[in-house]
């Protein structure tokens, strides 16, 4: 609690999926100033808006969550936008934070920054050992450049910037828009609608043979704030749950939890994405004592229940 006593924190993307949980946990921790820099008020691609944000909120800490994100389909359709928007936001925010004397900059990276064929579990030291998976490489590389910038700024200017690599998030409040959602909300939406409309089949992208790791969004928020409190080193840190699951097994889980009784048709003409994903989470545990708490099935149940309630089902 003493750490947050005199803090003025600006959270970019504070009204987003992850941002809402970070704001909630900040409010539980501190009585100082919390400013939300969301798209309704600041276009963080524009230097003038960033400067205005710093002038209005006067932060001594920035937690940079804002990002233009999406699933495989959205990444394939918008590679230029995903690269430019994410790179320009972060680069200008870090530079302006330096100019305004910000004491700490917490930057959220992405698991998409890892090379396509990273050995499992992904260790932070593997980050530069190859090119990212092609469908999300522009996004992953844009975010990885912010790690380079933070390390360079620490060396030259003494800016205390830390860089965190969360695995795929899920939970209540996720994005369920089929044009841009990730795999868990996309599958939940398909299954819930199929049950409601008594469909006998759903179509799922890929082969189902690839693996993924997921972290409950509330756990991710806790990991980010714990790192903000206790971690001050230049090396990146994974924020994950430390398990992997085949997409086929994930589909089976969501089918069972939603009560869908129909057939699963796999569309192998659609890309699978990266072959395997699972983080080594030992550095986070060692450096600042973070370990994810939410069991995967329990997190899925909460997410499905939230979506049904939000949808009126």
N, C-alpha and C positions, 0 to 999 in steps of 0.2 A: 504493500500500500504506500510506503514511503517513496518508492520509485516514482509513482505517478503524482505525487503531491503538487509539484509545481509545473506539471507538464501542460503545454498547449498542443494538442494533437490534431492534425488535419488528416482525415482519412479519405483518399480518393476512391471513388466507387462505393462510398459508404451506404448507399441505398440499394446496392446490388445484392446478389444471393449471399456471397461470403461476407460482404460488408455489413449487412444487417446483424449478423452474429458477432462480428468484431465490435460493432458499436454497442451491442447489448452487453458484451463482456467488459468493454471499457467502462460503461456506466456502472457496472458492479464493482469495478476496481478503483475508480477515481472520482474526485469531486472537482477536478480542474476543468479546463476548456476542451471540448471536443467539437471540431468543425467538420462538416461533411462537404466534400467537393464532388458533387455529382453532375451528370451531364445536363441536367435542367438549368444549372446555374453557371457552369464553367465548361467550355470546350477545351479540354486539356491538350488538344493538338495545336492550339494557338498560344503563342508566348504571352500576348496581352492578357488572356484569361488566366493563365498561370500566375502572372505577376499580380493581377487583381485578387486572386485567391490568397496569395501570401500577404498582401496588404490588408485584406479583410479579416483573415483568421489569425495572422501573426503566429504561426506554429513554431515551436522549437523541436517538434518531432513530426515526421510525415510517414504515414503507413500507406504505401502505394498499392492498392488493390485493383484499381480501374484497368480494364483490358477489354479488347474486342475479341470475343472467343466464340467457339462453336464446335460442333462435331465434325466428322470427316467430310460430310457433304458441304458444310459451310466453308471449311478450309479449302476445299477444292474449287469452290465457286468464287472465293474472294482472297486469293493469295496475296495480291498487291495491297489490298486494303488492310488485311490482317498484319502484313509486314509494316506498312507505313504508319498506321494508326498506333500500333503498340510501340514501335521504335520511337516515333517522334514525341509521344506522350512522356515516356520514361526519360529520354535524353534531356528534354527541356525541363522536366520537373527536377531532376538531379542537379542540373546546372543552376537552376534558380534557387534550389535549396542551399547550394554552396554559397551563392551570392548573398542570401539572407541569413547566413550563419546558423542554419538548422543544426541542432546537436546530434540528431540521429535520424537516419533514413532507412526505413524498413521496406524492402522491395520484394514483391512476390513474383517469382519466376514461374516456370512450368516444367512439368515432366517431359513435355514435347521437345525440350532443349537437348535431351539425351540422344546419343547416336542410335540409329535404327537397330543395330545388332549389339546393344550393350549387354554384357553378361548379367544374368540375374543372380542375386539382387543388385540393382543399380547402386554403385558406390559413387559418391561425389567426385572422386578422383577420375572416374570414367567419362566425365562430361565432355572432354575435348578429344575423345578417341575415335571420332568418326562423324559422318554427316547424319542429321536427323531423318526420321521417316519422311518420305517425299510429300505425302499429302498434307502434313502440317509443318514442314520445314520452315517456310517463311515466318510463321508465327513463332515457332520455337527459337529460331535464330534471332529474331527481333528482340525477344525477351532475354536471350543469352547475352546480347550486347550490353544490356544494363548491368550485368555482373562485371563485365570488362570495365565499364565506366566507373562503377562504384569502387573497384579495386584500384583503378588509376587515380581516382579522386582522393582515396584514402592516402595513397602514396604521396601525391603532390600537394594536396590541400588539407589533409587531416580530417576529411569528412568521415564520420562514423556511419558507414552504410553497411547493412547486412542484407544477404540475399538468400531467400528461402525457396525451396522447390517442392511445392505440394503436389501430391498425386491427385488423380481425378476425384473431384468432390461429388457428393450427393447428399440429399436430405430435403426436408420440408422447405418450400420456397424456391426450389430449383426451377430452371427454365424448361418448360414443357412444350415449347413451340417446336413442332417437328422439323421446321426448316433450319433450326440452329441448335437444337438440344443435343446433349450428350447421350450416351447409350442407356443409362439407367432411367432417366425420365422418359426417353423415347419408348423404351420397352414397357414401362408402367402405363403410359398413355395408351399404347396399342392394346395391351391386355385388358385394361379397364373398359375401354370403348368396345372391344370385342365381346366382353361379357355382357355389357349393357345392350348391345345391338344383336346379341345372339349369333355372332359370326362363327363359322366353323374353321377359320384359318387366319393366321397372321403371317406377314412376310418380314423376315429379319435379314439385314445386310450381312454379306460375307459368308464364311464357312463355319464360324463358331469355334474354330480351333485356336484362335489367338487368346492370350491371357491378359487380364487387367488387374490392377489393384485400385481400391477405392477407400476414401476416408470420409467419415461422416462430417458434415460441414461444421458442426459445433466443436468437434475435436480439432479440426484444422484451425478454427479461430483461436482456440485455447493455445495451440502450438505457436501460432504467430505472436500472440501477446506474451507468452512465456519467453520466446526468443527476444522480443523487444525489451523485456526486463533484464534478461540474464546473459545475452550473447552479444559480443562486441568484436568479433573476429572477421577477417576478410573472406575466409573460405565459405562456399555455399553449404547449405544444410537441407537435407531431405526432410519433408514433413509427410509422413505416411503412416499406414497401419501395419505394414510388414507382412502382407499375404498376397497371393495371386489366385485368380479364379478364371477358368476358361469361360469364354462368352457363352458356350453351349450350357454350361452349368449355371451361369447367371440367368439365362433365359428360363431354364427349368425352375429355378428358385422363384422368379417373379411370376411365372405361370402358376405355380402352386399357391403362392401367397395371394394372388388376385382371383384365383378360382377359375381361370380360363381352362376349358376342357378340349379346345380344338387342336388343329394341326399346326405345326411350325414349318413354314416353308423357307428354306435358306436360299437367298439370292446371291449365288457365288460370283455373279458378274460385278457385284459391288465390292469395293476394296475392304480388306480386313484392317488396314493400318499396321502399326508396329506389331511384330510377331509376339513379343512378350513384354510385360511391364510389371515390375515389382521393385520397390525401393529397399535399400539397406537403411534402416532407421537408427543405427547405433550411434551416429554422431549426435543426433538430437537428444537421445537419451543420456549420452555421456556429457555433453556440453551444457545442457540446461534442463535435464531431467524430464523431457517430454515423452509421453507414451500415450497413444490413442486408447480411448476407454470404451467406445461403443462397439458392441458385437455387430457383425455385418447383417445378420438376419434381423436383429432388433432394429437396426437403422433402416433397413428396407421396409419393415412393417410400419414404422413411423412415417416414412415418406409416402407409402401407399395410402395410409389413413389420411394424411394431410391432403393429398391430391384428390381423393374421393370427396372429402369435405369441401374443398375449394371448388370442385367441379359440380357439386350437388348430387353426387352419386352415393 
